[in-house]
Amino acid sequence: MGALGALSLVACTPEEVQVWQAWHAADPAAAEAFADNYAAQQQQTAAAPEPARGVWDRLAECESGGNWSINTGNGYYGGVQFSLSSWRAVGGSGYPHQNSRAEQIKRAEMLLDLQGWGAWPSCSRQLGLR
């Protein structure tokens, strides 16, 4: 059994582990293949989905040319050009451009709730968001 399969058993109840052990005793290859496949599926399911392309990608295209890892030295960072104080105000850690697109969008949605589209004055106007 691979490492992922072994880890998947950690999340099982004692009864499930007993059933698996009995199955493993009868057919080790099948039981191990099942455990490895199950673990791989769980790992894929647990991965955070990327937000759908949409308004945030359009805003990032306007703000940064769509570059989610940009740091030009102008005091604004990432795809939607957060100031560090805005990033921190919505609980961001590190610098915005060092975080994933998904994390930047999550924080941008929080900033939108706090400040509205005015947090991105020029581009939000250009995109007809306000």
C-alpha positions in Angstrom: 0.0 0.0 0.0 1.3 3.5 -0.8 1.6 6.3 1.6 -1.7 7.8 0.5 -3.5 4.6 1.1 -2.1 4.2 4.6 -3.1 7.8 5.4 -6.6 7.1 4.2 -7.0 4.4 6.9 -6.2 7.0 9.6 -9.6 8.6 8.9 -11.5 5.3 9.2 -13.5 4.1 12.2 -12.1 1.1 14.0 -14.8 -1.0 12.5 -13.9 0.1 8.9 -10.2 -0.7 9.6 -11.2 -4.2 10.8 -13.2 -4.7 7.6 -10.3 -3.5 5.5 -7.9 -5.7 7.4 -10.1 -8.8 6.8 -10.3 -7.9 3.1 -6.6 -7.3 3.0 -6.0 -10.8 4.5 -8.2 -12.4 1.8 -7.0 -10.3 -1.2 -4.0 -7.9 -0.4 -3.6 -6.5 -3.9 -7.2 -5.5 -4.3 -7.5 -4.0 -0.8 -4.3 -2.0 -1.3 -5.4 -0.8 -4.7 -8.7 0.3 -3.3 -7.0 2.2 -0.4 -4.6 3.9 -2.7 -7.4 4.9 -5.2 -9.7 6.1 -2.4 -6.9 8.2 -0.9 -6.2 9.8 -4.3 -9.8 10.6 -4.8 -10.0 12.2 -1.3 -7.0 14.3 -2.0 -8.5 15.6 -5.2 -11.8 16.4 -3.5 -10.0 18.2 -0.6 -8.1 20.5 -3.0 -9.5 24.0 -2.9 -11.2 24.7 -6.2 -10.0 27.7 -8.2 -12.6 30.4 -8.4 -14.3 30.6 -11.8 -13.0 33.1 -14.3 -15.1 36.2 -14.3 -15.1 39.6 -12.7 -11.9 39.1 -10.8 -10.0 38.1 -13.8 -11.3 41.1 -15.7 -10.3 43.3 -12.9 -6.9 41.7 -12.7 -6.4 42.2 -16.4 -7.1 45.9 -16.0 -5.1 46.3 -12.8 -2.0 44.2 -13.5 -2.3 42.8 -17.0 -3.7 39.6 -15.4 -0.5 38.8 -13.6 -1.4 37.4 -10.2 2.2 37.3 -9.0 3.2 40.9 -10.0 5.3 43.1 -7.7 6.5 46.2 -9.6 7.7 48.1 -6.5 4.8 50.6 -6.8 3.4 49.7 -3.4 0.6 47.5 -4.9 0.8 43.8 -5.2 -0.8 40.9 -7.0 -3.5 40.5 -9.6 -5.9 43.1 -8.2 -3.1 45.4 -6.9 -3.7 45.3 -3.1 -2.0 47.8 -0.9 -0.3 46.0 1.9 -2.6 47.7 4.4 -5.7 46.6 2.5 -4.3 43.0 2.3 -3.7 43.0 6.1 -7.1 44.5 6.8 -8.8 41.5 5.2 -6.6 39.0 7.0 -4.0 38.3 4.3 -0.6 37.0 5.3 2.7 37.6 3.6 2.4 39.7 0.5 -0.5 39.4 -1.9 1.6 38.5 -4.9 3.1 35.6 -3.0 -0.4 34.0 -2.6 -2.4 32.0 -5.0 -5.0 33.5 -7.4 -7.7 31.8 -5.3 -6.4 33.4 -2.0 -6.2 36.8 -3.6 -9.8 36.5 -4.9 -11.0 35.4 -1.5 -9.3 38.5 0.1 -10.6 40.7 -2.7 -14.2 39.6 -2.0 -13.6 40.5 1.6 -12.3 43.9 0.6 -15.2 44.4 -1.7 -17.6 43.8 1.2 -15.7 46.4 3.3 -15.0 49.2 0.7 -17.1 48.4 -2.4 -15.8 48.7 -5.9 -14.2 52.0 -4.8 -11.2 49.9 -3.6 -10.3 49.7 -7.3 -11.4 53.2 -8.5 -10.1 53.4 -12.0 -10.6 49.8 -13.2 -14.0 49.3 -11.6 -15.2 52.4 -13.5 -13.6 51.1 -16.7 -15.3 47.8 -16.3 -18.7 49.3 -15.5 -18.8 47.9 -11.9 -19.8 51.2 -10.4 
